[in-house]
Amino acid sequence: MSQKNRIAAGQVDRATELSFRFNDTWMKGHPGDTLASALLANGQRLVGRSFKYHRPRGILTAGSEEPNALVQLRSGAHQEPNTRATTVELFDGLTATSQNHRGSLEFDLMAVTDLLSPFLSAGFYYKTFMWPRAFWEKLYEPVIRASAGLGSLSMKDDPDRYDKGFAHCDLLVIGAGPSGLAAALAAGRAGARVILADEDFRPGGRLNAETLEIDGMPGADWAAGVVAELAAMDNVRLMTRTTVYGAYDHGTYGALERCTDHLADAGGKPRQILWRIYSKRAVLTAGATERPIAFGNNDRPGIMLAGAVRAYLNRYGVTPGHEVAVFTNNDDGWRTAADLAARGVHVPAVIDSRDAPAPLDVPGARHIRGVGVVDTVGRKGIKSITLTDGQVIPVDCLAVSGGWNPNVHLTCHQRGRPVWRDDINAFVPGDALPPGMAVAGAANGALTLAAALAEGQATANAQIEQLGFTASHTATPRAEDEPHRGAAFWHVRESTKRAWLDQQNDVTVKDVKQSYREGFRAVEHLKRYTTLGMATDQGKTANIPALAIMAECTGKTIPETGTTIFRPPYTPVPLGALGGRSRGRDFRPYRLTPSHQWAKENGATFVEVGNWLRAQWYARPGEQGWRDSVDREVTATRNSVGICDVTTLGKIDIQGRDAGEFLNRIYCNGFATLAVGKVRYGLMLREDGIAYDDGTTARMSENHYVMTTTTANAVLVFRRLEFARQCLWPDLDVHLISTTDGWAQFAVAGPNARNLLRKVIDAEHDISNEAFPFMACGEVTVCSGTPARLFRISFSGELAYEIAVPARYGNAMMGVLMQAGAEYDATPYGTEALSVMRIEKGHAAGNELNGQTTAHNLGMGRMVSQKKDSIGAVLSQRPEMIRDDAIKLVGFRPVNRADKLAAGSHFITRGDKASMDNDQGWMTSVAYSPSLGHSIGLGFIKRGDQRQGEIVRAVNPLMGSEIEVEIVSAHFIDPEGERLRA
Amino acid sequence: MPDLTLTLTSAPPLAGYDTTFGNLSLTAPADLAIVSLALPLGAEDAAKKAIKSAYGIDLPDPGKSAVSKEGARLVRLGLDMALVIFTHATPDAERVVAGKLKGKVYTTDQTDVWTGLSLSGPRARVALERICPIDLHPDAFAENDAARTVMEHLGALIIRTGPDAFLLLSASSSAGSFLHAIETSIENIT
């Protein structure tokens, strides 16, 4: 295919040729082209099929507002559907395919839906597929999804990289058109830190698309000069290919930078970066979007917006046709005709809806006044237009201008409402702008060049002066204000054929009228009933004409009719960019225990506990499954000695003269009497009296305590303590710092624990039962002088210690403990064995401290000291919290010892119906106890403490199981605690 | 009896890491010792005096750091909280600092709580821009400034140690993830 529509002009690099493929045809283009301009250069008018009716569609616009020319880009895993050909930068080897057709683009089998259009009007799905209900999921929805829709996904993992970034500036300028460039230049020269972001790959905005002059030179040249000056300034950051898509709180803006989309190969670098831009002030210079006029069959390929035709002509050197008529309701449309004529393209007619003299002279063009286009001919490309006066004019392109809408979107992201201006027949930003934002240029309704330049400069100066900068004395660039009068003419009433408003969602004038007739008259109802503006283009070219038609129906004005809310993002943001690097293994950070390497080398299976990876069990050859490993680890620990890395428990260093008093107020039980060198179990309550977290606190010296928390609540408890220290009791001398990661801590449990530790702990430290009894703590040294902390505490119920060394020694310490324990067959154990042993011992953990239970429920009601105040103490004594028949934590064992208990089962009295009314409580934790040889459980049951020996049913409707269980003590092992004191 | 053949070897998570990416250098500083200081309520002046006499410099304001003649860096994290960062190999950093401060300041060993990475080179700030939400422009974050922040979901402390040099500290348990985050940022801009 040759570039038959390429004429000598524009800003593309004609010296370099690029090859690209559209469907099965290879074509040529040049650097500086978009895919759309290259397609038009090659005479390709038909680009895709419409969403609902599979109508042939072409290119309507030259920018990000494009509703029609959506293509699937690239292939294989890199395939990306729904990209706008008007924003895709051409590169050598680009491949694009058209979307939404069965069979070829030219002969779409689904085009039959167009014939069914009388049945498929607004609300069709709501009305038709209601019955029978069961058909929706199985039949209707899959069929509709298959026939309607846009491109398709590759169904492969996205191989591209994405990144995020944080940028900061004094002034963010959004849009690098004339007003944006003037604004950035003013702020940049004044020394402010400026970010100038523009979605295009070539800054300049409409200056690149027009023949207007600034300071006596072509606008595009002026823009290039300004860009060069800005690029040389250290305080200015120019971000091209970057769409500012959302205005968020405190001057924060979201922006998507397309880094490598214009390259054939990303070279392993991020394809796109999602920026968070923190600005002190912002100027929105987002320009304006042209809107079409609705008339019969106004969606044919070759019917384009007049401004877009100018852009293709002036910027890309492409004429979309050789017989181009213009249909306009305003002066600006005339400039398209004039520019075409100046380039030697024949303009047979300028059809102006206004009965007024021509604002410009267009050689060779007939001026047809006060009429409209009523219909068009040409299924896959326009061939002729028919006017309201009956004239038929052969054309191969029709340029349409219905006036321009300021791009107010970002001004509305914090619920700002635009206001109507009759003089330009458009909404402009209202007063309630996002804090720090000002608007200038066409986005603010200054639709002419001189006004846009002046406003951009003045607005930037005002913004930076608020920040303490002195505006530079820069002369305002000289330009003229082009004629821009227009009429409020929205659609050609005489048209009886379908007149399209939202081309991406196939919404017509008739649909809006039907919506009105059926009572969906509010704009938000209109939008949802017809799907107007709900496609990926968010109705950028459709909304205002549709509102105008609804206003006509209701007899209201457009401002009375109102607009729907604009929300971020301004243009689509790929999910990959939102995810950034957080994919797969990098979805979140991992925390490793100090002995992770040792565990890995010794066959550990790891489990995720929050961000931590913990050894769950250590399988040995010959073991048939995890239970074999866990049973062995439990038995070995109870018979001799086991070792477990318990570093993940939160550790909080608490110091200060008032640290003891502080703990006394934090824990519900007394801490005032804790002696130096002793550890105490502590329970924290929430303010409402519910149990919050538990752990131990050791008093290392007079004013120094070390608290442990549960793994899950380590951060939350620290935060809560900081809150209490800073806000509740600022008069206490208490200081907190986390040392969780600083110490590698190991539980050494079992009858040989002391024997093992005697080999590790240096001789001067007496750890005999007399010198270092249960609940003792102290600083020791290990392996000839390495500092360590020793705590005699037990979660397993055995004679047990926890020994901590600086984390850098943690991996070696695990090896040392195993080496020292070799003669006792010391066994490493994981979190499963840890859990089995704590259930056997009847210790509460997360399943029991679930945010619904109290100290009273946990059987620790008497621990809540009434001799002092502590967080939650008062509210824990509310009558409902301390009822006699409250649920109590007890143990359960199956009557038939072979039965397996299930956590989550609910307890029902024998003979009662298994219903919520008869619910007595629930099973919280279960385990197979290798020590007892059967399944055991912990759970809450009403008056459990008074019902030992009673048999109830454990019912689990989810698993369809029901077994009889006996209520027993929660302490299955060593209820008298003799082992741990041994 | 203690088994005298048992020995413990030190292995901090990123020990020995030292890599160059173009003109960017990323290194895990060796033997980085960190001790936290807490000023006792009501006795702050005595604590500050003790710090001054121990290090020869005033305790800097919150968000700032200062380096003593001997090379110890005092980083003020809050009204009553600071860190001393210095080079010290043995696991007794807290004792050393406590000894200098003569009981006027509460001290806690933080050496093994953190992992440190030094990033330097002309494009260090560009690399950090991908993960560090705070403004690192020299006008906003001058040499010796310090800030607590979050990078890739990881709590971090960043200190500007030179015009193009930063010391980054994050939790030692997630050192691998932190290193990966920094390396990825560097790879993405070089």
Boltz contact constraints between the chains, C-beta under 6 A:
constraints:
  - contact:
      token1: [A, 163]
      token2: [B, 130]
      max_distance: 6.0
  - contact:
      token1: [A, 163]
      token2: [B, 188]
      max_distance: 6.0
  - contact:
      token1: [A, 165]
      token2: [B, 129]
      max_distance: 6.0
  - contact:
      token1: [A, 165]
      token2: [B, 130]
      max_distance: 6.0
  - contact:
      token1: [A, 166]
      token2: [B, 129]
      max_distance: 6.0
  - contact:
      token1: [A, 166]
      token2: [B, 133]
      max_distance: 6.0
  - contact:
      token1: [A, 168]
      token2: [B, 135]
      max_distance: 6.0
  - contact:
      token1: [A, 270]
      token2: [B, 188]
      max_distance: 6.0
  - contact:
      token1: [A, 589]
      token2: [B, 153]
      max_distance: 6.0
  - contact:
      token1: [A, 589]
      token2: [B, 154]
      max_distance: 6.0
  - contact:
      token1: [A, 589]
      token2: [B, 174]
      max_distance: 6.0
  - contact:
      token1: [A, 589]
      token2: [B, 177]
      max_distance: 6.0
  - contact:
      token1: [A, 590]
      token2: [B, 177]
      max_distance: 6.0
  - contact:
      token1: [A, 591]
      token2: [B, 173]
      max_distance: 6.0
  - contact:
      token1: [A, 591]
      token2: [B, 174]
      max_distance: 6.0
  - contact:
      token1: [A, 592]
      token2: [B, 173]
      max_distance: 6.0
  - contact:
      token1: [A, 653]
      token2: [B, 108]
      max_distance: 6.0
  - contact:
      token1: [A, 655]
      token2: [B, 106]
      max_distance: 6.0
  - contact:
      token1: [A, 733]
      token2: [B, 40]
      max_distance: 6.0
  - contact:
      token1: [A, 733]
      token2: [B, 41]
      max_distance: 6.0
  - contact:
      token1: [A, 735]
      token2: [B, 38]
      max_distance: 6.0
  - contact:
      token1: [A, 735]
      token2: [B, 106]
      max_distance: 6.0
  - contact:
      token1: [A, 737]
      token2: [B, 36]
      max_distance: 6.0
  - contact:
      token1: [A, 737]
      token2: [B, 108]
      max_distance: 6.0
  - contact:
      token1: [A, 739]
      token2: [B, 113]
      max_distance: 6.0
  - contact:
      token1: [A, 741]
      token2: [B, 113]
      max_distance: 6.0
  - contact:
      token1: [A, 741]
      token2: [B, 171]
      max_distance: 6.0
  - contact:
      token1: [A, 741]
      token2: [B, 172]
      max_distance: 6.0
  - contact:
      token1: [A, 741]
      token2: [B, 173]
      max_distance: 6.0
  - contact:
      token1: [A, 742]
      token2: [B, 112]
      max_distance: 6.0
  - contact:
      token1: [A, 742]
      token2: [B, 113]
      max_distance: 6.0
  - contact:
      token1: [A, 759]
      token2: [B, 2]
      max_distance: 6.0
  - contact:
      token1: [A, 759]
      token2: [B, 3]
      max_distance: 6.0
  - contact:
      token1: [A, 762]
      token2: [B, 2]
      max_distance: 6.0
  - contact:
      token1: [A, 763]
      token2: [B, 2]
      max_distance: 6.0
  - contact:
      token1: [A, 783]
      token2: [B, 6]
      max_distance: 6.0
  - contact:
      token1: [A, 783]
      token2: [B, 7]
      max_distance: 6.0
  - contact:
      token1: [A, 783]
      token2: [B, 8]
      max_distance: 6.0
  - contact:
      token1: [A, 786]
      token2: [B, 8]
      max_distance: 6.0
  - contact:
      token1: [A, 787]
      token2: [B, 91]
      max_distance: 6.0
  - contact:
      token1: [A, 806]
      token2: [B, 91]
      max_distance: 6.0
  - contact:
      token1: [A, 806]
      token2: [B, 112]
      max_distance: 6.0
  - contact:
      token1: [A, 807]
      token2: [B, 112]
      max_distance: 6.0
  - contact:
      token1: [A, 807]
      token2: [B, 172]
      max_distance: 6.0
  - contact:
      token1: [A, 808]
      token2: [B, 10]
      max_distance: 6.0
  - contact:
      token1: [A, 808]
      token2: [B, 11]
      max_distance: 6.0
  - contact:
      token1: [A, 808]
      token2: [B, 12]
      max_distance: 6.0
  - contact:
      token1: [A, 808]
      token2: [B, 112]
      max_distance: 6.0
  - contact:
      token1: [A, 809]
      token2: [B, 8]
      max_distance: 6.0
  - contact:
      token1: [A, 811]
      token2: [B, 11]
      max_distance: 6.0
  - contact:
      token1: [A, 812]
      token2: [B, 8]
      max_distance: 6.0
  - contact:
      token1: [A, 812]
      token2: [B, 9]
      max_distance: 6.0
  - contact:
      token1: [A, 816]
      token2: [B, 6]
      max_distance: 6.0
  - contact:
      token1: [A, 820]
      token2: [B, 3]
      max_distance: 6.0
